[in-house]
Amino acid sequence: MAAIEEVRRARELSKYSLLSKPNVLGVGYGYKEKAGRRTADLCVVALVRVKLPKSSLAPRELVPPTLDGVSTDVVQVGDIRALQARTDR
């Protein structure tokens, strides 16, 4: 299991390369999910519009399974859109 500092460092070193991939909207860190359940393993998280099967992606479009020895996870978040700012405050 990776320590939080290792995960943060891996995220910082890889965020721009991950964000350059089509479909990747954001990069963060958190707990890895397997079969819809959160595990105790910290990882770098790639946020994608749509989670696609690996077979439909070119090798350069894939999020690698590890970054600097830290596991990765791909999480589908859908379309992100800015909302109007609140003006009632």
C-alpha positions in Angstrom: 0.0 0.0 0.0 1.4 3.4 -1.0 1.8 6.2 1.5 -0.1 9.5 0.9 3.1 11.4 0.1 4.0 8.8 -2.6 0.6 9.1 -4.1 0.7 12.9 -4.1 4.1 12.8 -5.8 3.0 10.4 -8.4 -0.1 12.5 -9.1 2.0 15.7 -9.5 4.5 14.0 -11.8 1.9 12.5 -14.1 -1.1 14.9 -14.1 -0.2 16.6 -17.3 0.5 13.4 -19.2 -2.8 12.0 -18.0 -4.8 15.2 -18.8 -3.4 15.1 -22.4 -5.3 11.8 -23.0 -8.6 12.1 -24.7 -11.6 11.5 -22.3 -9.5 12.4 -19.1 -11.2 15.4 -17.4 -9.3 15.5 -14.1 -6.6 13.8 -12.0 -6.7 13.3 -8.2 -6.0 10.7 -5.6 -8.1 8.6 -3.4 -9.0 5.0 -2.6 -9.0 2.4 -5.4 -12.4 0.8 -6.1 -12.8 -2.8 -7.2 -16.2 -4.2 -8.2 -17.9 -1.0 -7.0 -16.4 -1.3 -3.5 -13.8 1.0 -2.0 -10.5 -0.7 -1.0 -8.0 0.5 1.6 -5.4 1.1 -1.2 -4.5 4.7 -2.0 -4.1 5.5 -5.7 -3.9 8.1 -8.4 -7.4 8.6 -9.8 -8.1 9.6 -13.5 -11.5 11.1 -13.9 -13.0 10.3 -17.3 -16.2 11.3 -19.2 -17.0 7.8 -20.2 -15.2 4.6 -19.0 -14.5 2.6 -22.2 -13.3 -0.9 -22.6 -9.5 -1.2 -22.9 -10.0 -3.0 -26.3 -11.5 0.1 -27.8 -8.6 2.4 -26.9 -5.2 2.9 -28.5 -2.3 2.1 -26.3 -1.4 5.8 -25.9 -4.9 6.5 -24.7 -4.8 4.0 -21.8 -4.2 5.1 -18.2 -1.3 3.0 -17.1 -2.0 0.5 -14.2 0.7 2.1 -12.1 2.6 5.5 -12.0 6.0 5.5 -10.3 5.0 2.4 -8.4 1.6 3.8 -7.3 -1.7 2.1 -8.5 -4.1 4.0 -10.7 -7.9 3.9 -10.9 -10.2 5.2 -13.7 -13.5 6.7 -12.5 -16.4 7.8 -14.8 -17.8 11.2 -13.9 -19.8 12.1 -17.1 -19.8 15.6 -18.6 -18.7 18.4 -16.3 -20.3 21.8 -16.9 -20.0 25.0 -15.1 -23.1 26.3 -13.3 -24.1 29.9 -12.8 -22.7 31.4 -9.7 -25.1 32.1 -6.8 -26.0 35.8 -6.6 -28.3 35.6 -3.6 -25.6 36.0 -1.0 
